[in-house]
Amino acid sequence: MGIVNEFKEFAMRGNVIDLAVGVIIGAAFAPIVSTLVDNIIMPPIGYLMAGIDFSNLAIAIPTPTDPVLIKYGIFLNALVKFLITAFAIFLLIKLINMIQKPKPAAPPGPTPTEIYLKEIRDLLEKRAG
């Protein structure tokens, strides 16, 4: 039963649960970003670039049968999706960090050297006074 308890302890740690929540939210967020890029961002950009549909952009390499297509338009769409997702995550982390401002650290106590110097000072004051 030792390994079961170790796994339970590992799984219930805050970092693992936070990671699981992040993965679930990320998976739910992906279709939203995909729809945003495919249907809202890329069509106006394509329109401004003479009506180009980015998802159809490709370089055709001729072969004896069918041409081989390098579909760089799909890559551009994926790149835009990645940049939007990364920026959204950046903003979310920035917001979380603003909400969870770190507590100021307690001032450090005196160092051993300072303690010894105070003791010497006190002894010298006793002798003088």
C-alpha positions as CSV (number, residue, x, y, z in Angstrom):
1,M,0.0,0.0,0.0
2,G,3.0,2.3,0.2
3,I,3.1,3.1,-3.5
4,V,-0.7,3.9,-3.5
5,N,-0.2,6.4,-0.6
6,E,2.8,8.0,-2.3
7,F,0.8,8.4,-5.5
8,K,-2.1,9.9,-3.6
9,E,0.2,12.3,-1.9
10,F,1.8,13.2,-5.2
11,A,-1.5,13.7,-7.0
12,M,-3.0,15.9,-4.2
13,R,-0.1,18.3,-4.2
14,G,-1.0,21.8,-5.3
15,N,1.3,21.9,-8.3
16,V,-0.2,18.7,-9.9
17,I,-3.8,19.9,-9.5
18,D,-2.9,23.3,-10.8
19,L,-1.3,21.7,-13.8
20,A,-4.4,19.5,-14.5
21,V,-6.6,22.6,-14.3
22,G,-4.4,24.4,-16.7
23,V,-4.4,21.6,-19.2
24,I,-8.2,21.4,-19.0
25,I,-8.7,25.1,-19.4
26,G,-6.1,25.2,-22.2
27,A,-8.0,22.4,-24.0
28,A,-11.3,24.3,-23.7
29,F,-9.6,27.5,-24.8
30,A,-8.1,26.0,-28.0
31,P,-11.4,25.9,-30.0
32,I,-12.2,29.5,-29.0
33,V,-8.8,30.7,-30.3
34,S,-9.2,28.6,-33.4
35,T,-12.6,30.1,-34.2
36,L,-11.3,33.6,-33.5
37,V,-8.4,33.2,-35.9
38,D,-10.2,31.3,-38.7
39,N,-13.4,33.3,-38.7
40,I,-12.6,36.8,-37.4
41,I,-8.9,37.6,-37.7
42,M,-7.7,35.9,-40.9
43,P,-10.6,36.8,-43.2
44,P,-10.0,40.6,-42.9
45,I,-6.3,40.1,-43.3
46,G,-7.0,38.0,-46.4
47,Y,-9.3,40.7,-47.7
48,L,-6.7,43.4,-47.2
49,M,-4.2,41.2,-49.2
50,A,-6.4,41.0,-52.3
51,G,-8.9,38.4,-51.1
52,I,-6.4,35.7,-50.2
53,D,-7.7,32.8,-48.2
54,F,-4.7,31.8,-46.1
55,S,-5.9,28.3,-45.5
56,N,-5.5,27.6,-49.3
57,L,-2.0,29.1,-49.7
58,A,0.4,26.4,-50.9
59,I,3.5,25.9,-53.0
60,A,3.0,23.1,-55.6
61,I,5.9,20.9,-56.4
62,P,5.3,19.2,-59.7
63,T,5.6,15.4,-59.9
64,P,4.7,13.0,-62.7
65,T,1.4,12.2,-61.1
66,D,-0.2,14.7,-58.7
67,P,1.7,17.8,-57.4
68,V,3.0,17.8,-53.9
69,L,1.6,20.7,-51.9
70,I,3.4,22.5,-49.2
71,K,0.5,24.2,-47.4
72,Y,2.2,27.1,-45.7
73,G,-1.2,28.9,-45.4
74,I,-2.3,26.4,-42.8
75,F,1.0,26.9,-41.0
76,L,0.4,30.7,-41.0
77,N,-3.0,30.1,-39.4
78,A,-1.5,27.8,-36.8
79,L,1.2,30.4,-36.1
80,V,-1.4,33.2,-35.5
81,K,-3.4,30.8,-33.3
82,F,-0.3,30.1,-31.3
83,L,0.6,33.8,-30.9
84,I,-2.9,34.7,-29.7
85,T,-2.9,31.7,-27.3
86,A,0.5,32.6,-25.9
87,F,-0.5,36.3,-25.5
88,A,-3.7,35.3,-23.8
89,I,-1.9,33.0,-21.4
90,F,0.7,35.8,-20.7
91,L,-2.1,38.2,-19.9
92,L,-3.8,35.7,-17.6
93,I,-0.5,35.0,-15.7
94,K,0.1,38.7,-15.4
95,L,-3.4,39.1,-14.0
96,I,-2.9,36.3,-11.5
97,N,0.5,37.7,-10.4
98,M,-1.2,41.1,-9.8
99,I,-3.9,39.5,-7.7
100,Q,-1.5,37.4,-5.7
101,K,1.0,40.0,-4.8
102,P,3.8,38.5,-2.8
103,K,3.9,39.4,0.8
104,P,6.9,41.5,1.7
105,A,9.6,39.4,3.3
106,A,10.3,39.9,7.0
107,P,13.4,41.9,7.7
108,P,16.3,39.6,8.3
109,G,17.5,39.2,11.9
110,P,20.9,40.4,12.9
111,T,23.9,38.4,11.6
112,P,26.1,36.5,14.1
113,T,28.7,39.2,13.5
114,E,26.3,41.9,14.5
115,I,25.2,40.0,17.6
116,Y,28.9,39.6,18.7
117,L,29.6,43.3,18.1
118,K,26.6,44.3,20.2
119,E,27.8,42.0,23.0
120,I,31.2,43.6,22.8
121,R,29.7,47.1,22.8
122,D,27.6,46.2,25.9
123,L,30.6,44.8,27.7
124,L,32.6,47.9,27.0
125,E,29.8,50.1,28.2
126,K,29.6,48.2,31.4
127,R,33.3,48.6,32.0
128,A,33.3,52.3,31.2
129,G,30.1,53.1,33.2
